């Protein structure tokens, strides 16, 4: 071993002794020795690279003084999600790792990537001398955030050696903040960062931050905090290794998440589809001045906040809370500067508050107050599936029936690069379905060849309108109709594609059900959020 390596190791040991001085084993942590190589190998791996030379470690530490007290923990999770297109199956388990920042009162803020579909979550100290089971206190997929706590109260002492960080003020363009991270998973490092730009191409704006006069440490990962004056000013949501920038969610949105009720989200959906007004001829047609801006309302979704407030197709939204929209659809946000107006509509205020929209209708100006909510995606006949819950389905005689949710629609579209025509037609039927008071749209999504499905093997992908002549109003009611005996033992299903009516012999379906159970599909139906029948 050469002289340089000996001296580097000696220096590294000194740094470790200094930086972990406040985390010396106590009578409680002393019972948890550092894991062996075999134990470490069995634990979830980090998605960040871990190989560094001693010289790399020292160079990273020298970027800024190491903090004696850090509020950082590792969050490890085992995740396993249900397959939307084959809802009786789960994907293979996979492991995820992120960082979390301790906020005090037993709360750890991290990214939703590690909480979504998690079957097991664990918190560990930076030096991994202590690991404890964790639980998800709340999560918000729309915001990409999760709040964790310990699974057992007896493990709450894992926070004793950690500094609790309060939320600070929001960052804006040009603002400075300090990234707190760990090199080699253990050495605390502070990296000066600056807000370079705003990414407004998402549902919520994110800050693009760059290192001041240097490069990002190799182990920088999701869930790390940006601190200003000792308070959390942002959270790392993603990293661009090639561009050497971080995508950061601002403190004002972190605060909104912490104030949310469990199971909710503060990200509103107005229920409007917009079109730009960058064509001067189109503006003249709408009786707008030559220099006018705004967004053209191309569609208003039923049951949404916009419809409830009185917005109509053909309106032009010209301002948001008094802030004008320019001809290419941007407006001035008080924190993020000039951003896409569609993004501003979602991020300016949370659900439950009111937003004042200035509109132009047939050349006349007026103001409309919109109470923000998510009714457009939650109360319609094609809702989102509730995050983290197993999908509903009925596999009967080889026919797979599922609620036609936006989650299923989007998954199928991504996997097959488009939707079958019977499903594409659903977009134009939403108002009709609402008038019919349908709570669910039941889709026939797959046909497994059995004795009950002979002649229908290539059907699939259609909407079930009626069962034995009775209209389908909900998925639970559909199950009841399917189970209701008929005089001739035949079930008649009316669908929205050729041949428009199919007939299934109940006895053959029940025999096929027994065969399907023997073929490793023991659960043939799931009707509720947690119930398997």
N, C-alpha and C positions, 0 to 999 in steps of 0.2 A: 504494500500500500504506500503510495507516494506521500511526500511531506505536505503537499497542498491539501490532500484529502484528510490527513490527520488534523491539520489546523482548522479546516472547515468544520469537521465534526465537533472539535472542541468548542469552536465559536457557536455552533448550532445548539449544543448542549447548554451553553450559558444563556442563550436567548430563551430556550424552553424553560429553564429554571426561573428566569425573570418573569416571563409572560404568564406562567401558571402559578405564580406565587400565591395568588388569592384563591386558587382552587385546590389547595393541598387536601389530602384525604382527612376527613373528620371521622369520628366514631361511626357515622352513618355511611359515608362513602367508602370508608376503608374496607368494608366487607365486600366490595365489588372490585376485584383485581382486574388489571388490564387483560383483555381477552387473548387467548392463545392464537397461533396462526390458523389452527383448524377452526376455532370459533369465529374468527374474523372472516374466514373464507366462506362460511355458511350464511353470513349476513348480507343484506341487500347492498349491492355495489353502487357507488356514485356514478352518475352519468358524466361527471367531469373527469378529465384525465388526472391521474394521481402520481405519475412518475416524474420526479424532479431530482436533480442532483443537489448536493449540499450547497454548491455555489448558487444555484437558482433560488434556493430558500433564502439565503442571506441577502441576495439582491432584492428579492421581494420585500423582505422585512425592512430594508433600508429606504423603501419608498416613503415611509412615514413611521412615526413612533408607534410601537405596539401598545395597545391598551391593556392595563392590568385587569380591568373588569369588562367583560363583554356579555351582552345579552343574547348570544347566539346559541342555537341548538341545531343538531341534525334531526331531520324528520325522515324516517324510513317507512315505507308502506309496501304491503302486498296487495295488488289490485287484481280484480277479476270481474269483468263486466259480462252481462248477458248479450247474446247475439240477437239483434233486433230481427233479422230475417229468419233465424231458426231459434225462436224464443225459449225453447225448452233446454237449450244448451248454453254453456258459458264459454267465453274465450279462455285460453290458457292463462294461468296466473302469471303476472309479471311484477317486477319490483321497480320501485321508484324512490328516488332520494331528492330532497331539496333542503334548503335551510329554513329556519324560522327565527323570528325575533321575539324575545320575551317582553310582554307589555305590562307585567305585574298581575297580581290577583290570579295567578295560575293560568294565564292566557298566553298562548303562543300564536302569533300571526304568521301565516305561510301562504303558499299558492295552492289553488284548488287541484292542480295536477296530481298531488300526492293523496288528496282526500277523496277524489272522485272514484267511485266503485271500489273503495278500499275495504278489504276484509280484515286487515290488521294494520295498525299504525303504531309506531314506536318513536319515542323521543330519546335522544342521547346527548350527553355533554360533549363538548368539542374534543376532549381527550379520550372519549369513549370509555371512561372509567365507570360510567353509570348509564344504564339503559332501562327505560320503563315503558310499559304499555300506555298508549294514549287513546283518547277518544275525540271525535269530531264534535265540537260544540255547535258550530254552524258552518255552512259553506254557501257560496254563491257562484254558480257556474257562469252567470252573465258577467260578473265582475272578475272572475278568476281567482277568488280569495277563499281562504278557509281559516277558521279559528279553532285551535286545539287546546285540550287540557289533559291532565293525567287520568288514566282509567280508574286508578285506585287512590283514594285520599292519602293512604300511607306513603305513596311515592311523591307527594308534593314537595318533599325536601330536596328534590332534584333542582329546584329553583333557588335554593338558599345561596349558592355561590354566584348567581347570575345577577347582573345589573338590569333592572326594569327600565325600559325606555317608554316615555310618553310620546304621544303623537304631537308633531309640531305644525308649523305653518306650511302651506302649499308652496311648491316651487313654481317658477315661471321662467320664460326664456332668459338665458344668461345667468340664472341663479347658480351659486356654488353649493355643493353638498359633499359629504365624505362617505364613500362606500366602505362599509365595515365587512371584511371578509376574512377567510382563514387560508393560509398557505399550507399545503401538505396536511390539510384537515385539522390542523391544530394551532398553527402560529397566527395570532391576531395581526391583521394588517389594515391600515387605514389608507385609502386611496382618494385623493382629491378629484372630484368630478365637476362637470359643468353641463347645464342644460343647453343643448345645441339646437334642437328643433322639436316640433310636436308632430306625432303621427296621428292624424285624424281619420285614417282610413278604416278604423275599427268601430265597434259599437260604442266604445269609450275611448277618449284620447289617452295617449301615452307619451311620456317624455323620452326623447332620445338623448342620452347623456354620454359624454366622452371624457376620458382621463385627461387631466391637465398635464401636459408635458410628459407623457409616459404611455405605458401599455397596461392592459388589464391583466391581473394575476391569472394564471392558467386555471385555477380552481374556482373562479367566480361562477356562482350558480344561482338558480332561481330561489327566491325567498330571502335574499340578503337585503338588509336595510340600507337606505341612504340617510345619514344623520346630518342635522344642522343644529348647532348649539345644543348638542346632546339629545335631540329629539328626532323621532322618525319623520322624515320629510317625504319618503317614497319607498317603494318596495320593488326589487328587481323581478320582472315578469319573464324576461327573455334576454338572451345575449347574442350578438352578432360577432362571432369570432373574427370573421374576415374584415369587417368594418371597424372592429374594436369599439363598439358602442353597446350600451345597455338600454333595453326598453323598460321603462319605469312607470308604475302607477303612482299617481300623486297623492299627497297626504289628505287632500280634501275628499278624495274618493275612498281612501282607507277609512277615514272617519265616518263616512256615510255607511260603509259596510258594517262597522262596529255598532252603529246605531240601529241597524235593521233587526226586525224580529226574526226568530229562528224559522228557517224554511222559506223566507221571503227574499225579495230582491228589490233594490231601489232603482234599478234601470228601467225606465218607462218605455212603453211601446205605444205610440200615438195611433197607429193603424192608418197610416197614409203612405201612398206611393207617390214619389215625386218625379218630375222631369225637369231638366235644366231649361233656362231661358236665354241661352247664349245666341239664339237666332233672332236678329232684329226684326225679320218679317213676322215671326211668331209673336213677338212682343207687340207689334202694331195690331195684329189680329186680335190680341187680347185687350186692346185699348190701353196699353201701357206706354208711358213716355219713352223716348228713344234711349235715355240713359237709365231706364228703370231696371231694377234687379228683382230677385225673388225666386221662388220655386213653384212650378206649376203642379197642382194636385191632379195626378192622372187617375187616382183611384182612392176611395175611402172604404176601409174594411168594416164590415158589419160588427156591431157590438163594441167597437173600439172607442177610445177617449175622444178622438177627432169627430166621429159620427155623433156621439152624445153631445158634443159642444156645438154642432151645427155646421161643420165644414162639409163642403160638397165638391164633387168632381168638377174641375174647371176653375176652381178658386186659385188664386195666386197668393202664396204666403210671402209677404214682403218684409216682415220684421219679426223678431223673437224678443219679447219683453222690451220692446222699444228700440232694439238694435237692428238697423237695416241690413238686408241681405243683398249682396251685389249680384251682378248679371251672371256670374258663374257659380252662384250658390254658396258663397262664403259670408261669414259675419264675424264680428270682433268679440271674442270671448274675454271676460275680465281677467282670466288667468292665462289662457293658452294663446291669446292673440287671435290672428285671423285663421279660422278653421272652417271646415265644411259645416254648413248650417244644419244638415241632417244629424251630424254628430252632436252639435250643440243642443238640439232638441232632446237628446237622451241624457246629456251630461250636466246640463245647467241646473236642473232641479230634480229631486227624487220623487218617487210615487207619493201621491197624497197631496202634493202641492199644486198650485195653479200656475199655468204659463199663459201669458198674454200674446196671442198671435195677431199681427196686423195683416189683413187680407185685402185683396182687390177682387171684387166680384162684378163682372160686367162693367168694369171701369170705375166702380164706386168703392171707396175705401171704408173700412170698418175694423173694429177690434173684436176678437173672440177670446174668451177665457176658457182654457182647457184644463180640466182636472186630470192630472197625470195618473195613469194606471197601466196595467198589462192585459186588460180585458180582451183586446183584439186577438191575443194568442192563447188566452187561458179560458175564455168562455165560449169560443166558437165551436162548431162541430168538428173541426180538425185541429185540436189543441196540441201543445207540446206534451210529451211524456214527462212525468215528474222525475227529476234527476235522482238517480240512486235507487229507484224502485224497479223491481222486475217487471218486464212487459206482460200485458194481458194477452191471452190467446185461448183458442179452443182447437184441439186437433181431434176431429170426429170422422171416423171411417176413412181416414186418409186425407181429408180436406182440412186445410189450415185456415182458420178465421182469426183475424186480428183487427183491433180498432185502427182506422186509417188516421194516424196521428201525423203531425208535421215531422216528428222524429223519424217515423218509419219512412215517410215520403222522401226526406232528405237523404237518409241512409241508402235507400233503394236507388235514388237518382245518382248518388256518388258511385255506387258499386256497378251500375249498369250503364252509366253515361247517358241517362235520360229516364223518362217514365213511360210506361205503357199508356196508350190512348185512353182507356177507361179511367186511369188515375189523373191524366192531364185534364180531363173534363171536369174534375172536382173543383178547380179554381173558379169556373163559371157557375157552379151550383151552390155556392156558399149561402147566398141570400135565400134561395129556395129551401135549403136544408134548415135554415134558421126559422123560416115560416112554418115548416113542418114540425118544428120543435124537436129536432133530432139532437140528442145529447152526444151520440157517437155515430160515426159512419163505420159500418162493418165491412171489411174487405176480405175476399177470398184470395189469399196470397200465394198458396202453394198446394199442389195436389201430389200426394204420394200414391203410387200405383198399388191398389188393393182390390179385393173382390167387390167392394162397394163403389169404387170409382171407375169401373170399366167403361170405356168410351169417353171419359172426361179427362184423361191423363194430361192432355196438352192445353187444358183450359186455363185456370189460374188468373190472377191479376184482374179482378173485377169487383164491383160493389154489390153487396146483397141488399136488395130493396125490400123484399118481403119473404116471410116464411109461412107456408101454407095459407097464402093470401093475406096475411096480416103484416102491416108495415113495421119495419124495424126502427125503433126509436133510440135504443141504447144497447150497449154490449151485454149488460146483465139481462135485459129483456130478451135479447136474441138467444141467450143460453136457455131461458125458460121456454121460448117458442120451439127451440130445437129438441127439448126434452119432453114436450107435450105429445102424448100418444095420438095417433091418427087411426081412423077406422080400418084403412087398408094397409097400415104399416109402412106407408111411403111418405117421405118428407119432400115437399115441393119448395124449391128455392128459386125466387125471381132475382135475376141479376141484370146488370146494365150492359151486357154484350151478348153477341150471338153464342149460344142458341136462346138466350134470354130466360129460359126456364130449364132447370135440371131436376132430376128425380133421383132420390137416394133411398134404397130399401133399408129400413131401420135395422132389421135383423142382420143384414150383411154388414152394416156399419158397426154394430156391436161386436160381431165376430172379428171384424178388422181391428177394432179397438183392442181386443184381447191380444191379437197378433202384434200390434204396435207396442204394447206394453212389454211383451216378451222380447221385442227387438230393441230393447234398451231405451225406450221412451216411457218411463214409468208414470210421469205426470202429463196427462193429456189435456188438462185445462188449468188456467190460472185466471180467475175472474176479478179478484180484488187486488189491493195494494200489497197485501202480505199473504193472502189465503191461496193455498193450492188445493184443488179438488180432484 
